[in-house]
Amino acid sequence: MILVFEIPAVSWALTAVLSAAGAYHLYLAARARQATDRINEALHALMHAAMAAMIWNLAPAALLAQIGVLAAAALWFTLQAIARPEYKLLCTGTQGRITCAYHAATMAAAALMLTIMNTTSAGNTATGNTGAGNMPQMNMGGMDMGSMPMNHHTTTPAAATSTANPLTALFAHQSAPALILAILFGTAAITFTTLLLRRQPTTGHGTHHNKHNNRTKHALEATGAATMALMFATMTA
């Protein structure tokens, strides 16, 4: 588990935020008229559920399934972002394509976070103290066993890590990419918050309804981006 999430108040606060956002995405999925919108909202709800489970280290047996679903979701949003304009049900227009590209990046980042946390945990297990290094010295037949060379039994932590799991060595230095992603999502959170607080003129009932929907979307995006930034920031410690 990420170190800062061992603080119960932080864990429960993030869980509440993620659960509320996931529930709202399910609500939007149920009300969506188009199949594409229902799939998109359902994938967002699944991502929030996976992140909430990540905080409490729940469902470790389903970790590969979670990574697979998030990777497939990233591919799905990528395909929407690069789809031809003729496909009206997918992302259309510059703003729509940028939104889908951002959602693809978010899904991929969530899958990467799960992968890093899993491989890091596996590396800690592989390099953990098994008690062999703290064996008491024995004297048998006048020979001091504690002074005998044991080099052929010695395995360095790095060697044990790379031998146990090749991915662990790949993500052994996750601080740099985690910091970059924390900065990027922090910037995204500030951007969405700015859009949320920006005053927009209203000229009619339809415009007011669209404004309300946009503010809700910006609030969801800002919350999700801030949560991602915080979770990646804690991985740099």
Buried (B, 14 or more C-beta within 10 A) or exposed (E): EBEBBEEEEBBEEBBEBBEEBBEBBBEBBEEBEEEBBBBBBBBBBBBBBBBBBBBEEEEEEEBEEBBEBBBEBBEBBBBBBEBEEEEEEBBBEEEBBEBBBBBBBBBBBBBBBBBBBBBBBBBEBBBEEEEEEEEEEEEEEEEEEEEEEEEEEEEEEEEBBBEBBEBBBEBBEBEEBBBEBBEBBBEBBBBBBEBBEEEEEEEEEEEEEEBEEBBEBBBBBBBBBBBBBBBBBBBBE
